Amino acid sequence: MTATRVFIHGLESTSQGMKGIYFRERYPEMIIEDYIGSLEARMEKLEAVLAGKEDLILVGSSYGGLMAAIYACRHPEKVRRLILLAPAINLDEFESYAGQALTMPVHLYHGRQDDVVPPGGVRPVAERTFNDLTYCLVEDDHSLHETFPGMPWAELLKV
């Protein structure tokens, strides 16, 4: 079975943001939706979009990283791999999921100069929650504009 790739944008972004466009151009089969409203509304849509799908590779950016992490905690058997970009897992909404000791590979990229989701609050949560964590602190800001295009996407999204 071939994995299903999914990109989940951040709170104030859309599927038409820089990352969404990047993925759409290079991975046309990737699921790239727009999410609006509360976390609960966004998660309801994500659950509906992914209903019946398995072997997922989830890429979540910022608030989308929070959504991807929550989805993985709720459905660990469906997620092959997580790629989290400056994930907002330091928010209270993730507290009840933190520390679940998920075993799928997780690649987390975070900018050292991120002033939106400071990396210092994210790393301890990630280390408590993901057993197979590759943590990359890079010289970049929240949006990872410098780092994102050069990331090893072929390997990260390998099906």
C-alpha positions, 0 to 999 in steps of 0.5 A, spaced: 500 500 500 502 506 498 502 512 503 498 518 503 501 524 504 497 530 507 499 537 509 496 541 514 497 549 514 498 553 520 493 558 523 493 564 519 495 560 513 491 557 507 492 551 502 495 557 498 501 559 502 508 558 500 508 551 503 502 549 500 504 551 493 511 548 494 507 541 495 502 542 490 507 543 485 512 537 487 507 532 490 500 533 486 497 527 489 498 530 496 492 532 500 492 539 501 486 542 504 484 549 508 482 549 515 478 555 518 475 556 525 476 553 532 481 547 533 475 543 534 472 545 527 479 544 524 480 537 527 473 535 525 474 537 518 481 533 518 478 527 521 473 527 515 478 528 510 482 522 513 476 518 514 478 511 511 485 512 510 491 509 513 499 509 512 499 517 513 505 521 512 502 528 515 506 534 515 504 540 519 506 547 520 505 551 526 498 550 528 497 545 523 503 541 527 499 541 533 493 538 529 497 533 526 500 531 532 493 531 535 491 526 530 497 522 531 495 521 538 488 519 536 490 514 531 497 512 532 495 506 528 494 510 521 500 514 521 506 512 518 510 518 519 510 525 522 513 531 519 512 537 524 514 544 522 515 549 528 509 545 531 504 549 536 504 543 541 506 547 547 499 550 547 494 548 552 490 544 547 495 539 547 497 538 554 492 532 554 496 528 549 503 530 551 507 524 554 503 519 550 510 515 547 508 515 540 512 510 536 512 512 529 518 516 526 517 524 527 521 529 524 521 536 527 524 542 524 524 549 528 527 555 527 532 558 533 529 565 532 522 563 532 518 568 536 511 565 534 512 558 537 518 559 541 522 552 540 524 552 548 517 550 550 516 545 544 522 541 545 520 538 552 513 536 550 516 533 543 521 529 547 516 526 552 511 525 546 515 522 541 519 516 542 522 516 535 524 523 534 529 527 530 529 534 532 532 539 528 533 546 531 535 551 525 537 558 524 531 560 521 524 564 524 517 561 525 516 560 517 522 556 516 523 560 509 530 559 509 530 552 511 524 549 508 526 549 500 532 545 502 529 540 507 530 533 504 523 532 502 524 526 497 526 522 504 521 525 508 515 524 504 518 517 501 512 512 500 
